[in-house]
Amino acid sequence: MSAAPDLRAWIGRTETLRDTIGPTPVAALAATLDHPTVPVPPGTPLPPLWHWLYFLPLHRHSELGPDGHARRGGFLPPVPLPRRMWAGSQFEFRSSVRVGDAVERRSTIEDVTSKPGRSGSLVFVKVRHELRCNGASQPALVEWHDIVYREAKQSDAVEPLPQPAPPGAAWQREIVPDDVLLFRYSALTFNGHRIHYDRRYVTGVEGYPGLVVHGPLIATLLLDLLHRNAPGADLAAFRFKAVRPTFDGQPLRVNGARDGRTVRLWAQDHAGWLTMDAVATLRA
């Protein structure tokens, strides 16, 4: 039997990808988020987090694992745990990314950490992404992406206690995430993870009660709420943490409250439990 890989040996690995910010993904996500159809000419600023529509994971079908993700190894470490989730992210928005820009994304694995959890072993991987536009020396956007890997769900697993969503929302919007919304977002981001569209897999193999709403989609909806209520806001930084999974078919509420340059944003499920906690920082 071969020895288990030293996952921390992946720290420092880099990957560089290049893409051009085309207008069609912008128009498609705008339609998915139920915005009116408007032209997307060259030079249009890309809304925050919409860079996730680019640098898509174009793995060959034969390279995919049973969960729809690429098989472990390569740039990301080969974590020997079956469940993978987006735990959270942090962002610095330094300058605009615009439609028509030629963009380079340089990714670096900054850390790999193993920890025990209530439901078994956990492995956290932190990846730093830097986006540079049109050959610029300084990044327009810096993102830290936190990935968590978990053991398969056991029948006797102890689930963490849910947290009630905080009161005091000045802005609220209710969305019922259905399988069409989840499919469209998966298609836009070329995300093959079966927990978002394959009900038989997600309930029978991973043990969830329904299709899992993408963490990045919820984060996008939170900033979309900010845009709808403060359309001129100039975003300097943003961070979010996934607290509890959200499932399809039940109302999801996104909330916000502004205090000067700080905007508290959060999402809650139909039972009132906190599912995502976030903070946006404005330049003015």
HUBELFEN-V796291 format. One record per pair of residues at least 24 apart in sequence whose ideal C-beta (glycine too) atoms are under 6 Angstrom apart, sorted by the first residue. I is the first residue (numbers start at 1). J is the second residue. D is the distance in Angstrom with one decimal. If there is no record, write none. Layout:
# HUBELFEN-V796291
i:I j:J d:D
i:I j:J d:D
This chain:
# HUBELFEN-V796291
i:5 j:78 d:5.7
i:7 j:77 d:4.5
i:7 j:112 d:4.7
i:8 j:112 d:5.1
i:10 j:77 d:3.9
i:10 j:109 d:5.2
i:10 j:112 d:5.9
i:11 j:109 d:5.6
i:11 j:112 d:5.9
i:13 j:109 d:5.0
i:14 j:108 d:4.9
i:15 j:75 d:4.6
i:15 j:107 d:4.7
i:16 j:106 d:5.0
i:17 j:55 d:4.9
i:17 j:105 d:5.0
i:18 j:104 d:5.2
i:19 j:54 d:4.4
i:19 j:55 d:5.2
i:19 j:103 d:5.7
i:20 j:102 d:5.4
i:21 j:99 d:5.2
i:21 j:101 d:4.8
i:23 j:99 d:5.2
i:25 j:53 d:3.9
i:28 j:188 d:5.7
i:29 j:188 d:5.8
i:32 j:184 d:4.8
i:33 j:224 d:5.6
i:40 j:99 d:5.8
i:42 j:99 d:5.5
i:42 j:100 d:3.8
i:43 j:98 d:5.3
i:44 j:99 d:4.3
i:45 j:96 d:4.7
i:45 j:98 d:5.5
i:46 j:97 d:4.5
i:48 j:223 d:5.3
i:48 j:235 d:5.1
i:49 j:220 d:4.9
i:49 j:223 d:5.8
i:52 j:189 d:5.8
i:52 j:216 d:5.6
i:53 j:188 d:5.7
i:55 j:105 d:5.0
i:56 j:190 d:4.0
i:67 j:194 d:5.7
i:68 j:192 d:3.7
i:68 j:193 d:4.8
i:68 j:194 d:4.2
i:69 j:193 d:5.6
i:77 j:112 d:5.7
i:79 j:123 d:4.8
i:79 j:149 d:4.3
i:81 j:123 d:6.0
i:81 j:149 d:4.0
i:81 j:150 d:5.8
i:81 j:151 d:5.6
i:82 j:152 d:5.1
i:83 j:150 d:4.2
i:84 j:149 d:5.3
i:85 j:148 d:5.3
i:86 j:215 d:4.1
i:87 j:146 d:4.3
i:87 j:148 d:4.2
i:87 j:242 d:5.6
i:88 j:146 d:4.7
i:88 j:240 d:5.5
i:88 j:241 d:4.0
i:88 j:242 d:5.7
i:89 j:143 d:5.9
i:89 j:145 d:5.2
i:90 j:144 d:4.5
i:90 j:239 d:4.2
i:91 j:143 d:5.1
i:91 j:238 d:4.6
i:92 j:142 d:4.5
i:92 j:237 d:5.5
i:93 j:141 d:6.0
i:93 j:235 d:5.2
i:93 j:236 d:6.0
i:94 j:140 d:5.6
i:95 j:140 d:4.4
i:97 j:133 d:5.9
i:97 j:140 d:5.3
i:101 j:133 d:4.4
i:101 j:134 d:5.7
i:102 j:134 d:5.5
i:103 j:131 d:5.5
i:103 j:133 d:5.3
i:104 j:132 d:4.9
i:105 j:129 d:5.6
i:105 j:131 d:5.2
i:106 j:130 d:4.9
i:118 j:158 d:4.7
i:119 j:157 d:4.5
i:120 j:151 d:3.5
i:121 j:151 d:5.6
i:122 j:148 d:6.0
i:122 j:150 d:6.0
i:123 j:149 d:4.4
i:124 j:148 d:5.5
i:153 j:207 d:3.7
i:162 j:244 d:5.9
i:162 j:273 d:4.1
i:163 j:274 d:4.5
i:164 j:272 d:6.0
i:165 j:268 d:3.6
i:165 j:272 d:5.6
i:165 j:274 d:4.5
i:168 j:257 d:5.5
i:169 j:255 d:3.7
i:169 j:257 d:5.8
i:170 j:257 d:4.6
i:171 j:225 d:5.7
i:171 j:229 d:4.5
i:171 j:256 d:4.2
i:172 j:253 d:6.0
i:172 j:255 d:5.3
i:173 j:225 d:5.5
i:173 j:254 d:5.2
i:174 j:251 d:5.2
i:174 j:253 d:5.0
i:175 j:252 d:5.1
i:176 j:251 d:5.4
i:177 j:213 d:4.8
i:177 j:248 d:5.2
i:177 j:252 d:5.5
i:178 j:248 d:5.9
i:179 j:248 d:5.8
i:182 j:211 d:5.6
i:185 j:214 d:5.7
i:185 j:217 d:4.8
i:209 j:247 d:5.8
i:210 j:247 d:3.7
i:210 j:248 d:5.2
i:210 j:249 d:6.0
i:211 j:248 d:4.2
i:212 j:245 d:5.4
i:213 j:246 d:4.2
i:215 j:242 d:4.7
i:218 j:267 d:5.2
i:218 j:276 d:5.1
i:221 j:254 d:5.1
i:222 j:254 d:5.4
i:222 j:265 d:4.3
i:222 j:278 d:5.3
i:225 j:254 d:4.8
i:225 j:256 d:5.2
i:226 j:256 d:5.9
i:226 j:263 d:5.9
i:226 j:280 d:6.0
i:233 j:282 d:5.3
i:234 j:282 d:6.0
i:234 j:283 d:4.4
i:235 j:280 d:6.0
i:236 j:281 d:5.0
i:236 j:283 d:4.6
i:237 j:281 d:4.2
i:238 j:280 d:4.9
i:239 j:279 d:5.7
i:240 j:276 d:5.8
i:240 j:278 d:3.7
i:241 j:277 d:5.2
i:242 j:276 d:5.6
i:243 j:274 d:5.1
i:243 j:275 d:5.7
i:243 j:276 d:6.0
i:243 j:277 d:5.7
i:244 j:273 d:5.8
i:244 j:275 d:4.6
i:246 j:275 d:4.7
